[in-house]
Amino acid sequence: MQTSQGFAMNGREVYEKVHEVSLKSLDHKIEMTMVLFDKGGGKRTRSLTSYSKNAAPEAYKALAVFNTPPDLKNVGFLVHAHTFSDRDLWAYFPEYKRVRRIANTSQDDSFFGSDLSYDDFTGPPNLDDFKFNILKEEELDGKPCFVVEVTPKARRKYTKYVAWVAKDLWIQLKIDYYQDKDIYRSGTFKDVRMIDGIPTPFRSEMENRKTNHRTELTLDKVQYHTKFADDLFTQRSLERSGK
């Protein structure tokens, strides 16, 4: 059976599949390396650890802590998602010895100077906050994909994004964020490996088209099905770098 657009699924159904995969990956500990490249060829390398848990009956909790370089060591980011649309976000800066609340209106801002956003380090979104439209089907890196236009219903830093979703994996392999007609941020997700049955891109890159600045993210160690206690995801734990 095909939809009225001629596709076997509609855009919302595609992202329901993406959401299912995201939920499976919520319980995790991931160690990663982040490299920032500026337009002049300079680069900065950082390492960080991400912790997350499915917090049912609420949505999820997540904590990210930088390990290196020295000027970012123990800087952290904490998320409490009561629902997939109602989230509290905080950042901790050891230099100032205080936790700072991040407004949800800042979720699309740069994640500590990188080309990723705070939103990129949270869990899956609330699907009811978006409209979905399949534009076409095409292969990307040999994988058949649905190309889906996703438009937020509320004001965001981007007016829409277009994503290439792998049909067999139900993860995004490429994403272009638009401000009106122009792409301002573009990402790719590669080296996809199956870890405990969960498709996981080990290499991703996000580029800011306006500044010619880009960020590469490499996963060094991935653990799923972790069982972290709730006290890991508190402001006190944030101040102690998850220790």
C-alpha positions as CSV (number, residue, x, y, z in Angstrom):
1,M,0.0,0.0,0.0
2,Q,1.4,3.4,-0.9
3,T,0.6,6.8,0.5
4,S,-1.0,9.6,-1.7
5,Q,2.5,10.9,-2.4
6,G,3.5,7.5,-4.0
7,F,5.8,6.4,-1.1
8,A,5.3,3.3,1.0
9,M,5.4,5.5,4.2
10,N,4.8,9.0,5.1
11,G,7.3,11.4,6.7
12,R,5.8,11.0,10.2
13,E,6.0,7.2,10.0
14,V,9.7,7.5,8.9
15,Y,10.5,9.5,12.0
16,E,8.5,7.3,14.2
17,K,11.0,4.6,13.2
18,V,13.9,7.0,13.8
19,H,12.5,7.7,17.3
20,E,12.3,4.0,18.1
21,V,16.0,3.5,17.3
22,S,16.8,6.6,19.4
23,L,15.0,5.2,22.4
24,K,17.0,2.0,22.2
25,S,20.2,4.0,22.5
26,L,19.2,6.1,25.4
27,D,20.9,4.0,28.1
28,H,24.5,4.5,27.2
29,K,28.0,5.7,28.1
30,I,30.0,7.0,25.1
31,E,33.6,8.3,25.1
32,M,34.3,10.5,22.1
33,T,36.8,12.9,20.5
34,M,35.8,16.2,19.1
35,V,38.0,18.1,16.7
36,L,37.2,21.7,15.7
37,F,38.6,23.1,12.4
38,D,38.6,26.8,11.6
39,K,38.6,28.2,8.1
40,G,42.3,29.1,8.4
41,G,43.3,25.4,8.9
42,G,43.8,25.6,12.6
43,K,42.3,22.8,14.8
44,R,41.5,22.1,18.4
45,T,41.0,18.7,19.9
46,R,38.7,17.8,22.8
47,S,37.6,14.6,24.5
48,L,34.4,14.1,26.4
49,T,32.2,11.4,27.9
50,S,28.4,11.2,27.5
51,Y,26.1,9.4,29.9
52,S,22.4,8.9,29.3
53,K,19.4,6.9,30.7
54,N,15.8,6.2,29.8
55,A,14.0,7.9,32.7
56,A,10.5,6.4,32.1
57,P,7.8,7.4,33.0
58,E,9.6,10.6,32.2
59,A,11.6,10.9,28.9
60,Y,15.4,10.7,29.6
61,K,18.3,12.2,31.5
62,A,21.7,13.0,30.0
63,L,25.1,14.3,31.2
64,A,28.2,15.2,29.1
65,V,31.5,16.1,30.6
66,F,34.7,17.3,28.9
67,N,37.9,15.5,29.9
68,T,40.4,17.5,27.8
69,P,41.9,20.1,27.1
70,P,42.8,21.6,30.5
71,D,40.8,24.8,29.9
72,L,37.6,22.7,29.3
73,K,38.3,19.8,31.8
74,N,35.2,19.2,34.0
75,V,33.0,21.6,32.0
76,G,29.7,19.8,31.8
77,F,26.2,19.8,30.4
78,L,23.1,18.2,32.0
79,V,19.6,17.5,30.6
80,H,16.4,16.5,32.4
81,A,13.7,15.7,29.8
82,H,10.4,15.4,31.7
83,T,8.8,14.8,28.3
84,F,10.3,14.9,24.9
85,S,9.3,18.5,24.6
86,D,9.7,19.7,28.2
87,R,13.4,19.8,29.1
88,D,15.6,21.5,31.6
89,L,19.2,22.2,30.5
90,W,22.2,23.3,32.6
91,A,25.9,23.9,32.1
92,Y,28.7,23.9,34.6
93,F,31.9,25.9,34.4
94,P,34.5,25.0,37.0
95,E,36.2,28.4,36.5
96,Y,33.1,30.2,37.9
97,K,32.1,27.3,40.3
98,R,28.5,27.6,39.4
99,V,25.8,25.8,37.4
100,R,24.1,28.0,34.8
101,R,20.6,27.2,33.5
102,I,20.3,27.1,29.7
103,A,17.0,28.5,28.2
104,N,15.2,26.1,25.9
105,T,15.3,29.0,23.4
106,S,19.1,28.5,23.3
107,Q,18.9,24.8,22.4
108,D,20.1,25.5,18.9
109,D,23.1,27.5,20.0
110,S,26.7,26.3,19.7
111,F,27.7,23.5,22.0
112,F,30.8,25.0,23.7
113,G,32.1,26.6,20.6
114,S,31.6,23.6,18.3
115,D,29.4,23.4,15.2
116,L,27.1,21.0,17.1
117,S,24.2,22.5,19.1
118,Y,23.1,21.8,22.6
119,D,20.1,20.0,21.0
120,D,22.5,17.6,19.2
121,F,23.6,16.4,22.7
122,T,20.0,15.7,24.0
123,G,17.8,12.8,23.3
124,P,15.0,12.3,20.7
125,P,12.6,15.3,20.1
126,N,8.9,15.4,20.4
127,L,7.6,14.4,17.0
128,D,4.4,16.5,17.5
129,D,6.6,19.6,17.4
130,F,7.4,19.1,13.7
131,K,5.8,18.6,10.3
132,F,7.3,15.9,8.0
133,N,7.3,15.5,4.3
134,I,9.1,13.0,2.2
135,L,10.7,14.7,-0.8
136,K,12.2,11.7,-2.6
137,E,14.0,8.4,-2.3
138,E,17.7,8.1,-3.2
139,E,20.8,6.2,-2.3
140,L,23.5,7.8,-0.2
141,D,26.8,5.9,0.3
142,G,25.2,2.9,-1.2
143,K,22.3,2.9,1.3
144,P,18.7,3.5,0.1
145,C,17.2,6.5,1.9
146,F,14.1,8.5,2.4
147,V,14.9,12.2,2.0
148,V,12.6,14.0,4.5
149,E,11.8,17.6,5.0
150,V,11.3,18.4,8.7
151,T,9.7,21.7,9.7
152,P,9.4,22.9,13.3
153,K,6.0,24.2,14.3
154,A,7.5,26.7,16.7
155,R,10.3,29.2,16.0
156,R,13.8,27.7,16.0
157,K,17.2,28.9,14.7
158,Y,16.5,26.9,11.6
159,T,13.4,27.2,9.5
160,K,13.6,23.5,8.4
161,Y,16.0,20.7,7.8
162,V,16.3,18.0,5.2
163,A,17.5,14.6,6.3
164,W,18.6,11.4,4.5
165,V,17.2,8.6,6.6
166,A,18.5,5.1,5.8
167,K,15.6,2.7,5.2
168,D,17.2,-0.4,6.7
169,L,18.8,1.4,9.7
170,W,16.3,4.2,10.5
171,I,19.1,6.7,11.3
172,Q,20.1,9.9,9.7
173,L,23.1,9.7,7.4
174,K,23.0,13.3,6.3
175,I,21.3,16.5,7.4
176,D,21.0,20.0,6.0
177,Y,19.7,22.8,8.2
178,Y,18.1,25.8,6.4
179,Q,17.6,29.4,7.3
180,D,14.9,30.3,4.8
181,K,16.4,29.2,1.4
182,D,20.0,28.9,2.5
183,I,21.7,25.9,4.1
184,Y,23.6,27.2,7.1
185,R,24.6,24.0,8.8
186,S,25.3,20.6,7.2
187,G,26.1,17.2,8.8
188,T,27.1,13.7,7.8
189,F,27.1,10.5,9.8
190,K,29.3,7.7,8.7
191,D,31.1,4.5,9.7
192,V,27.8,3.0,10.9
193,R,28.4,-0.1,13.1
194,M,25.9,-2.4,14.8
195,I,26.5,-2.3,18.6
196,D,24.2,-4.5,20.5
197,G,21.8,-4.4,17.6
198,I,21.8,-0.5,17.6
199,P,23.1,1.2,14.4
200,T,25.7,3.7,15.6
201,P,27.6,6.2,13.4
202,F,31.2,6.3,14.7
203,R,32.2,9.3,12.6
204,S,30.2,12.4,12.2
205,E,30.9,15.9,10.9
206,M,29.0,19.2,11.2
207,E,29.9,22.2,9.2
208,N,28.7,25.8,9.5
209,R,28.4,27.0,5.9
210,K,28.5,30.7,6.9
211,T,31.7,30.6,8.9
212,N,33.5,27.6,7.1
213,H,34.1,26.2,10.6
214,R,33.5,22.5,11.0
215,T,33.5,19.9,13.8
216,E,34.4,16.2,13.5
217,L,33.1,13.8,16.2
218,T,34.6,10.3,16.6
219,L,33.3,7.7,19.0
220,D,36.1,6.0,20.8
221,K,34.1,3.6,23.1
222,V,30.4,2.8,23.2
223,Q,28.5,1.0,25.9
224,Y,24.7,0.5,25.6
225,H,22.2,-1.0,28.1
226,T,23.9,0.8,31.0
227,K,22.0,1.1,34.3
228,F,23.1,4.4,35.8
229,A,21.5,5.6,39.0
230,D,19.5,8.8,39.0
231,D,22.1,10.5,41.3
232,L,24.5,10.6,38.3
233,F,22.1,13.1,36.6
234,T,21.9,15.8,39.3
235,Q,23.4,19.3,39.5
236,R,25.6,18.1,42.3
237,S,27.0,15.4,40.0
238,L,27.4,18.0,37.2
239,E,29.6,20.0,39.6
240,R,31.6,16.9,40.4
241,S,32.0,15.9,36.7
242,G,29.9,12.8,37.1
243,K,32.0,11.5,39.9
